[in-house]
């Protein structure tokens, strides 16, 4: 099970720039953050971006174990529901809420970006594992 999970997490991390789920995750977590704080200025936006980058790095380290070159992974065959990203987006939004509303200073911006990105990718690996269709 662990090997299947790691392989599918690699697929999720390697292709994460494309899925609509990441866009939905960032947009909604940013919306929660703006609701709790204010419209972001340049520094706030850069801090949110830095947190998101660190979240991506964390997922990459879990998937590949290092920061060196990551091999490209071809996505496996998934059941249609596996690409809905319902659990991964939902978990990212739910866990972004207490971060965006619970931190009351400038650290809320990178922390929310980090949590949204890391949770989305790590849970997406689980979703892909559950939706994997075995070749017969």
C-alpha positions in Angstrom: 0.0 0.0 0.0 2.8 2.4 0.9 4.5 1.9 -2.5 1.3 2.5 -4.3 0.7 5.6 -2.3 4.1 7.0 -2.9 3.9 6.3 -6.7 0.5 8.0 -6.9 1.7 10.9 -4.8 4.5 11.3 -7.3 1.9 11.5 -10.1 -0.1 14.1 -8.2 2.9 16.2 -7.4 4.5 15.9 -10.8 1.3 17.1 -12.6 0.0 19.5 -10.0 0.3 22.6 -12.1 -2.5 21.5 -14.4 -5.4 20.2 -12.3 -8.2 22.5 -11.7 -8.2 21.4 -8.1 -5.1 23.4 -7.2 -6.7 26.5 -8.7 -9.8 26.0 -6.7 -7.8 25.3 -3.6 -5.7 28.5 -3.9 -8.6 30.7 -4.8 -10.8 29.5 -1.9 -8.0 29.5 0.7 -7.0 33.0 -0.4 -10.6 34.1 -0.2 -10.8 32.9 3.4 -7.6 34.7 4.2 -8.8 38.0 2.6 -12.1 37.6 4.5 -10.3 37.3 7.8 -7.7 40.0 7.2 -7.8 42.4 4.2 -7.0 42.7 0.5 -3.4 41.7 0.1 -0.7 44.2 -0.7 2.4 43.2 -2.6 4.2 41.9 0.5 1.2 39.8 1.6 0.8 38.3 -1.9 4.5 37.4 -2.0 4.3 35.8 1.5 1.3 33.8 0.3 3.2 32.7 -2.7 6.3 31.8 -0.6 4.1 29.6 1.7 2.6 27.9 -1.3 6.0 27.1 -2.7 7.1 25.7 0.6 4.0 23.5 0.7 4.9 22.2 -2.8 8.4 21.5 -1.7 7.1 19.6 1.4 4.9 17.4 -0.8 7.8 16.9 -3.2 10.1 15.8 -0.4 7.5 13.3 0.9 7.1 11.9 -2.6 10.7 11.9 -3.8 12.7 12.1 -0.6 15.0 14.8 -1.9 15.1 18.2 -3.6 17.2 17.0 -6.6 15.8 16.2 -10.0 12.4 14.7 -9.8 11.6 12.1 -12.5 8.6 12.7 -14.6 5.8 10.3 -13.8 3.1 9.2 -16.2 -0.3 9.2 -14.5 -1.9 5.8 -14.1 -5.4 5.0 -15.1 -7.9 6.5 -12.7 -11.6 6.0 -12.1 -13.4 9.2 -13.1 -14.2 10.2 -9.6 -10.5 10.2 -8.8 -10.1 13.4 -10.8 -12.9 15.3 -9.0 -10.4 16.2 -6.2 -13.3 16.5 -3.8 -11.5 15.2 -0.8 -8.2 17.0 -1.5 -9.8 20.3 -2.2 -12.2 20.0 0.7 -9.5 19.0 3.2 -7.3 21.9 2.0 -10.2 24.4 2.4 -11.2 23.0 5.8 -7.6 23.1 7.2 -6.9 26.5 5.7 -9.8 28.1 7.6 -8.4 27.8 11.1 -5.0 29.0 9.8 -6.3 32.0 7.9 -8.6 33.0 10.7 -6.5 32.0 13.7 -3.2 33.7 12.9 -3.6 37.5 13.3 -0.5 38.9 11.8 1.6 38.8 8.7 2.4 35.1 9.2 -1.2 34.2 8.2 -0.2 34.8 4.5 2.6 32.3 4.1 1.0 29.8 6.6 -2.3 29.7 4.6 -0.5 29.2 1.3 1.6 26.5 2.8 -1.3 24.6 4.4 -3.5 24.9 1.3 -0.8 23.6 -1.1 0.6 20.8 1.1 -2.7 19.4 2.2 -4.1 19.5 -1.3 -1.1 17.6 -2.8 -0.7 15.1 0.0 -4.4 14.2 0.1 -4.5 14.1 -3.7 -2.0 11.2 -3.5 -4.4 9.3 -1.3 -7.3 10.0 -3.7 -5.3 8.8 -6.7 -4.4 5.7 -4.7 -8.0 5.0 -4.0 -9.1 5.7 -7.6 -6.4 3.7 -9.3 -7.8 1.2 -11.8 -5.8 -2.0 -11.9 -4.9 -3.2 -15.3 -6.0 -6.7 -16.0 
